[in-house]
Amino acid sequence: MTELKPCPFCGAAASAWEWNGGARVDCSKWRADAYSVYTHYVGIGARTMEEAIELWNRRAEQPPAQPEPLTDKEQRIFLAAMGREEKVCKKVDEEDEECEISLVHICHEIIRKVKDVLWA
């Protein structure tokens, strides 16, 4: 069997398998963590295993699309919106004492990461 290239989006290994009279190649990550926020589904189906592998490997060579950079105004609007979300998250955290996840902490992490990217 021809070697499978990694997932073009996350770099995880791919897996090939026969399915419904044909063949599939999928990113192995989506099945390993089906409930994660970071899970994605990427797969190729074809009539034969050779065709599925060929299609998958050709897809893996495509460069990922680059988003348009945010303008200064868009950056300020985004960060202002995140500040409002932080207030909502704080209220939810205070009302739901049984929740094991701090929404405010997650909000802070998102803001920090976005700032790192925007002003790196």
DANOR-V112166 format. One record per residue. N is the residue number from 1. OMEGA is omega in degrees with one decimal (NA if undefined). Layout:
N & OMEGA
N & OMEGA
This chain:
1 & 178.2
2 & 180.0
3 & 178.3
4 & 174.6
5 & 179.9
6 & 177.4
7 & -178.4
8 & -176.8
9 & -176.8
10 & 179.1
11 & 179.2
12 & 178.1
13 & 176.6
14 & 175.7
15 & -180.0
16 & -179.8
17 & 177.0
18 & -173.6
19 & 170.5
20 & 179.4
21 & 179.5
22 & -179.2
23 & 178.8
24 & 168.2
25 & -177.0
26 & 169.5
27 & -177.8
28 & -175.3
29 & -173.9
30 & -179.8
31 & -176.3
32 & -173.7
33 & -169.9
34 & -176.8
35 & -177.7
36 & 175.2
37 & -175.2
38 & -178.7
39 & 175.6
40 & 176.6
41 & 175.8
42 & 179.3
43 & 179.1
44 & 175.1
45 & -179.6
46 & -179.5
47 & -178.2
48 & 178.8
49 & -179.0
50 & 179.7
51 & 179.3
52 & 179.7
53 & 178.4
54 & 179.3
55 & 179.6
56 & -177.3
57 & 176.6
58 & 178.3
59 & -176.9
60 & -179.1
61 & -179.1
62 & 178.7
63 & 178.5
64 & 178.7
65 & 178.6
66 & 179.2
67 & 175.3
68 & 177.7
69 & 178.3
70 & 173.3
71 & 176.7
72 & -180.0
73 & 179.2
74 & 177.6
75 & 179.6
76 & 178.9
77 & -180.0
78 & -178.0
79 & 175.7
80 & 178.4
81 & 178.7
82 & 177.1
83 & 176.3
84 & 179.2
85 & 179.3
86 & 178.3
87 & 178.1
88 & 179.8
89 & 179.5
90 & 179.4
91 & 179.1
92 & 178.2
93 & -178.8
94 & -177.5
95 & -176.1
96 & -176.7
97 & -178.7
98 & -178.2
99 & -178.1
100 & -176.5
101 & 175.9
102 & 179.4
103 & 177.9
104 & 178.6
105 & 178.7
106 & 179.0
107 & 178.4
108 & 179.3
109 & 179.2
110 & 179.6
111 & -179.8
112 & -178.9
113 & 179.5
114 & 178.4
115 & 177.9
116 & -179.2
117 & -175.6
118 & -175.2
119 & 179.9
120 & NA
